Amino acid sequence: VKNVSVKDLKRGFVTSDSKSDPAKEAESFLAQVIVLNHPGQIQAGYSPVLDCHTAHIACRFAELVTKIDRRTGKELEAGPKFVKSGDSCMVKMVPSKPM
């Protein structure tokens, strides 16, 4: 980014080109989630708190897109109903506040 001094930037600031490609809020995003240690099953509607850089925001699992293999990344199941400990999946997530 031109004409911005490093001294003007503080921790947590977002920089972008304001004319050609400005930073925008995300209404939803696709995330790869690996469930390490969780009692029971996780299904659509679950809302964990995510740490994204310096923000702590609750994000809802809107849709479990695919269950994938943790090591290879290959799709195991499309549209699973739930995931449990040890599973990895691609999830459409919706933040509760603008992010």
Disulfide bonds with the S-S distance in Angstrom:
none
